[in-house]
Every structure is written in structure tokens, then in C-alpha cells.
Amino acid sequence: MDHDKNDSVTFKVRKRVLYGPQIIFRNHIIVNGKMVKSDTENETEVEISFTQHFLTKLDASVYLGFGLIIIILGIIRSAILYIPGGILLAIGIALWIDVQKRFGRDIQKYKILISEILEL
């Protein structure tokens, strides 16, 4: 948490991941927030944004990138490379779609959790 000059507090919440492969299967959201004291008493404005962890984006894009590179090599060299390139590309697309769906579900979980905490 950081305190700004104008009585605002910024915070960042994320789960720690110890091993690289865990990031695909665990919650991978970073919550960025800012709390600003308002003019009325006992009220605080809270601004929250959600972002994906960098490694989550990197995992899906590695499969997509390697798939495209192998397909391009198949065009240049031999057609036998189409099969592994297509498989890697399909895995990358499926992983990207799954990550986006989980990102949306995890955001909803965080919104519910944060709203319950702020109601107390």
C-alpha cells in the first residue's frame, strides 16, 4: 500500500505463485485499487481495476507463436510441418479461450468478495 499526497491509498492484491505451471491452474488476477477520502464523513471512494498476470498471457501466446512459426516453416520447407504447427496453434487458441473465460469468472469472484468486505 502506498499513501499519496492527497490522502489517497493505492493497493495491489494478487496471489503468489511459486511454480510456473501453477499460474495456468490458479487464480491469475492482479487487483489494482485506489481509495480516496471523500468530503463526507465516514465515506471513502474506491476505484478498482483488474488485470491478468503477465505469465498467463505469455503461456497462451507462446503456443500461438510457435504454432505460427512452424506453419510458416511448413510453407517454406515441407508440408509435413503443418500437422505439428496446427496442433500447437489449436492448443494455443484453446488455452487463450480458457484463460479468458477463467479471467471473467475470477473477476466476478473478486467483485463479490470486495463488495462483501466493503459492506462491513
C-alpha positions, 0 to 999 in steps of 0.5 A: 500500500502506498499513501499519496499526497492527497490522502489517497491509498493505492493497493495491489492484491494478487496471489503468489505463485511459486511454480510456473505451471501453477499460474495456468491452474490458479487464480491469475488476477492482479487487483489494482485499487485506489481509495480516496477520502471523500468530503463526507464523513465516514465515506471513502471512494474506491476505484478498482481495476483488474488485470491478468498476470503477465505469465498467463498471457505469455503461456497462451501466446507462446503456443500461438507463436510457435504454432505460427512459426512452424506453419510458416516453416511448413510453407517454406520447407515441407508440408509435413510441418503443418500437422505439428504447427496446427496442433500447437496453434489449436492448443494455443487458441484453446488455452487463450479461450480458457484463460479468458473465460477463467479471467471473467469468472475470477473477476466476478469472484473478486467483485463479490468478495470486495463488495462483501468486505466493503459492506462491513 
